Amino acid sequence: MDLSFSHIWPFLIAAIQAAAVLGTMAHAMLTKGDAKAAAGWVAFILFVPFLGWLIYLIFGVNRIQRRALELRGDRQHVFNALSSPDDMQRVTGTTLPERAAKMPELAGLARFSQKLLAERFEPGNTIQILENGDEAYPAMLKAIDGAQHAVALSTYIFNNDRAGRQFVEALARAKQRGVRIRILVDGVGAWYSRPSLIPLLEKHELNYARFLHSFMPWRMPYLNMRTHQKILVVDGRIGFTGGMNIAEGNLVATKPKKPILDHHFRIEGPVVSQLMQTFAHEWGFTTDEVLDGPDWFPALEPRGDIVARGLAAGPDLDMNPIRWTFMGALAQAHERVRIVTPYFVPDSTLATNLSLAAMRGVTVDIVLPGTNNLPFVDWAATPQLAWMLRTGCRVWKSSGPFDHTKLMTVDGVWSTIGSANWDARSLRLNFEFNLECYGATFAHALDLIVERRIAKAQPVSHAELAARSLPLRLRDAALRLASPYL
């Protein structure tokens, strides 16, 4: 009997094909949370000979989450260790502001939030709203100049321009006074300006690190795992967070070529320790240095009446706490929801929750920039806007320069601020940080920001979107297909 390779290879190829088909089908069924996605991939693998399983391996496997878990481990356990038996009582009892304590739906939201993420709710915080870099940068620089022990700064973009150099000079002065300096810049964001600011940090011998920095082209997953967090903590007592990068475009009063509207927030109170915990976690991952002790984590006394906690999120978490907090807030909303975001390409589940809230009678206002610095993101959002307008959501396009503000309020009591946008890059790919806040006075101040935006904005109508030409609708529909990666 002739058993030469020429007779055997067809059986080997068939065996390899069968194993590949069965293996990738099993992977799709076990890992795809959405039944339609799993069924679609199984059918594609089964009915596209030879290419189906190969295409699934290239495009269907969530390498972002897998690579994040390989790099960083299971961060769920880190946060679970922070909980205590009395957390639920502290959240749903007298620590909530008076109006919130009398609203069962908000107490329910707090219970949901505690089950989602075990990070403690901290009462006794004060949060100051800072408009544009004209208010935020002087406040941040003043805090750095007043530092006595330690400064921790994390940012996505740190430009080598007038604003960036002011921060470098302040940090250098603090270092000369003996203050411990730690600066974390995203590996991609560090190159947004030419030349980069990195040589200037090195010139002043400032202790810095770049998050997931690599020049190696085969390490492509790193391009989709950025730290988008904006955190500054001084002496462990004064914190700043929000959506503002360090770039002269934020100095609107100086009339830069490309002005950027934005808001940042100065925080005092026990929740500042959670900003510091998040920074310490990212710094430790990047450098292997553990930050601890009273310079970084002093005892903090109550300073105000806002109940708050940090929401640190990234692709190394199975359930993104910022995304799920958005959904929980929408489900519990009773009167109104207000959202301001520069990039609005929500996944179908988030879009459905927004529409359901509007259909229940909740007033849902979504304020987007009239002029976007990334127009293709705006185009990708348009098909969903038409659908949400039909279900009762109200969409506004603000006037003036590009608006990078990110905030959300619910029923005049609950709010969230931070770095996360309403898109897949923030809610699936990036490492982000938001604050979840209970406080009527603070929520009212944020509502006033939204109302000022709406007063100068243009409403988007369904008729307007339906009247667009066929080429424009095709362009938007094509961009929508790429929305998970925009």
Secondary structure in CASP SS format (residue, H / E / C, confidence):
PFRMAT SS
TARGET T0000
AUTHOR 0000-0000-0000
METHOD secondary structure of the structure
MODEL  1
M C 1.00
D C 1.00
L C 1.00
S C 1.00
F H 1.00
S H 1.00
H H 1.00
I H 1.00
W H 1.00
P H 1.00
F H 1.00
L H 1.00
I H 1.00
A H 1.00
A H 1.00
I H 1.00
Q H 1.00
A H 1.00
A H 1.00
A H 1.00
V H 1.00
L H 1.00
G H 1.00
T H 1.00
M H 1.00
A H 1.00
H H 1.00
A H 1.00
M H 1.00
L H 1.00
T H 1.00
K C 1.00
G C 1.00
D C 1.00
A H 1.00
K H 1.00
A H 1.00
A H 1.00
A H 1.00
G H 1.00
W H 1.00
V H 1.00
A H 1.00
F H 1.00
I H 1.00
L H 1.00
F H 1.00
V C 1.00
P C 1.00
F C 1.00
L H 1.00
G H 1.00
W H 1.00
L H 1.00
I H 1.00
Y H 1.00
L H 1.00
I H 1.00
F H 1.00
G H 1.00
V C 1.00
N C 1.00
R H 1.00
I H 1.00
Q H 1.00
R H 1.00
R H 1.00
A H 1.00
L H 1.00
E H 1.00
L H 1.00
R H 1.00
G C 1.00
D C 1.00
R C 1.00
Q H 1.00
H H 1.00
V H 1.00
F H 1.00
N H 1.00
A C 1.00
L C 1.00
S C 1.00
S C 1.00
P C 1.00
D C 1.00
D H 1.00
M H 1.00
Q H 1.00
R H 1.00
V H 1.00
T H 1.00
G C 1.00
T C 1.00
T C 1.00
L C 1.00
P C 1.00
E H 1.00
R H 1.00
A H 1.00
A H 1.00
K C 1.00
M C 1.00
P H 1.00
E H 1.00
L H 1.00
A H 1.00
G H 1.00
L H 1.00
A H 1.00
R H 1.00
F H 1.00
S H 1.00
Q H 1.00
K H 1.00
L H 1.00
L C 1.00
A C 1.00
E C 1.00
R C 1.00
F C 1.00
E E 1.00
P E 1.00
G E 1.00
N E 1.00
T E 1.00
I E 1.00
Q E 1.00
I E 1.00
L E 1.00
E E 1.00
N H 1.00
G H 1.00
D H 1.00
E H 1.00
A H 1.00
Y H 1.00
P H 1.00
A H 1.00
M H 1.00
L H 1.00
K H 1.00
A H 1.00
I H 1.00
D H 1.00
G C 1.00
A C 1.00
Q C 1.00
H C 1.00
A E 1.00
V E 1.00
A E 1.00
L E 1.00
S E 1.00
T E 1.00
Y C 1.00
I C 1.00
F E 1.00
N C 1.00
N C 1.00
D C 1.00
R H 1.00
A H 1.00
G H 1.00
R H 1.00
Q H 1.00
F H 1.00
V H 1.00
E H 1.00
A H 1.00
L H 1.00
A H 1.00
R H 1.00
A H 1.00
K H 1.00
Q H 1.00
R C 1.00
G C 1.00
V C 1.00
R E 1.00
I E 1.00
R E 1.00
I E 1.00
L E 1.00
V E 1.00
D E 1.00
G C 1.00
V C 1.00
G H 1.00
A H 1.00
W H 1.00
Y C 1.00
S C 1.00
R C 1.00
P C 1.00
S C 1.00
L C 1.00
I H 1.00
P H 1.00
L H 1.00
L H 1.00
E H 1.00
K H 1.00
H C 1.00
E C 1.00
L C 1.00
N C 1.00
Y E 1.00
A E 1.00
R E 1.00
F E 1.00
L C 1.00
H C 1.00
S C 1.00
F C 1.00
M C 1.00
P C 1.00
W C 1.00
R C 1.00
M H 1.00
P H 1.00
Y H 1.00
L H 1.00
N H 1.00
M C 1.00
R C 1.00
T E 1.00
H C 1.00
Q C 1.00
K C 1.00
I E 1.00
L E 1.00
V E 1.00
V E 1.00
D C 1.00
G C 1.00
R C 1.00
I E 1.00
G E 1.00
F E 1.00
T E 1.00
G E 1.00
G C 1.00
M C 1.00
N C 1.00
I E 1.00
A C 1.00
E H 1.00
G H 1.00
N H 1.00
L C 1.00
V H 1.00
A H 1.00
T H 1.00
K C 1.00
P C 1.00
K C 1.00
K C 1.00
P C 1.00
I E 1.00
L E 1.00
D C 1.00
H E 1.00
H E 1.00
F E 1.00
R E 1.00
I E 1.00
E E 1.00
G C 1.00
P C 1.00
V C 1.00
V H 1.00
S H 1.00
Q H 1.00
L H 1.00
M H 1.00
Q H 1.00
T H 1.00
F H 1.00
A H 1.00
H H 1.00
E H 1.00
W H 1.00
G H 1.00
F H 1.00
T H 1.00
T H 1.00
D C 1.00
E C 1.00
V C 1.00
L C 1.00
D C 1.00
G C 1.00
P C 1.00
D C 1.00
W C 1.00
F C 1.00
P C 1.00
A C 1.00
L C 1.00
E C 1.00
P C 1.00
R C 1.00
G C 1.00
D C 1.00
I E 1.00
V E 1.00
A E 1.00
R E 1.00
G E 1.00
L E 1.00
A E 1.00
A E 1.00
G C 1.00
P C 1.00
D C 1.00
L C 1.00
D C 1.00
M C 1.00
N C 1.00
P H 1.00
I H 1.00
R H 1.00
W H 1.00
T H 1.00
F H 1.00
M H 1.00
G H 1.00
A H 1.00
L H 1.00
A H 1.00
Q H 1.00
A C 1.00
H C 1.00
E C 1.00
R E 1.00
V E 1.00
R E 1.00
I E 1.00
V E 1.00
T C 1.00
P C 1.00
Y C 1.00
F E 1.00
V C 1.00
P C 1.00
D C 1.00
S H 1.00
T H 1.00
L H 1.00
A H 1.00
T H 1.00
N H 1.00
L H 1.00
S H 1.00
L H 1.00
A H 1.00
A H 1.00
M H 1.00
R C 1.00
G C 1.00
V C 1.00
T E 1.00
V E 1.00
D E 1.00
I E 1.00
V E 1.00
L E 1.00
P E 1.00
G C 1.00
T C 1.00
N C 1.00
N C 1.00
L C 1.00
P H 1.00
F H 1.00
V H 1.00
D H 1.00
W H 1.00
A H 1.00
A H 1.00
T H 1.00
P H 1.00
Q H 1.00
L H 1.00
A H 1.00
W H 1.00
M H 1.00
L H 1.00
R H 1.00
T C 1.00
G C 1.00
C C 1.00
R E 1.00
V E 1.00
W E 1.00
K E 1.00
S E 1.00
S C 1.00
G C 1.00
P C 1.00
F E 1.00
D E 1.00
H C 1.00
T C 1.00
K C 1.00
L E 1.00
M E 1.00
T E 1.00
V E 1.00
D C 1.00
G C 1.00
V C 1.00
W E 1.00
S E 1.00
T E 1.00
I E 1.00
G E 1.00
S C 1.00
A C 1.00
N C 1.00
W E 1.00
D C 1.00
A H 1.00
R H 1.00
S H 1.00
L H 1.00
R H 1.00
L H 1.00
N C 1.00
F E 1.00
E E 1.00
F E 1.00
N E 1.00
L E 1.00
E E 1.00
C E 1.00
Y E 1.00
G C 1.00
A H 1.00
T H 1.00
F H 1.00
A H 1.00
H H 1.00
A H 1.00
L H 1.00
D H 1.00
L H 1.00
I H 1.00
V H 1.00
E H 1.00
R H 1.00
R H 1.00
I H 1.00
A H 1.00
K C 1.00
A C 1.00
Q E 1.00
P E 1.00
V E 1.00
S C 1.00
H H 1.00
A H 1.00
E H 1.00
L H 1.00
A H 1.00
A C 1.00
R C 1.00
S C 1.00
L H 1.00
P H 1.00
L H 1.00
R H 1.00
L H 1.00
R H 1.00
D H 1.00
A H 1.00
A H 1.00
L H 1.00
R H 1.00
L H 1.00
A C 1.00
S H 1.00
P H 1.00
Y H 1.00
L C 1.00
END
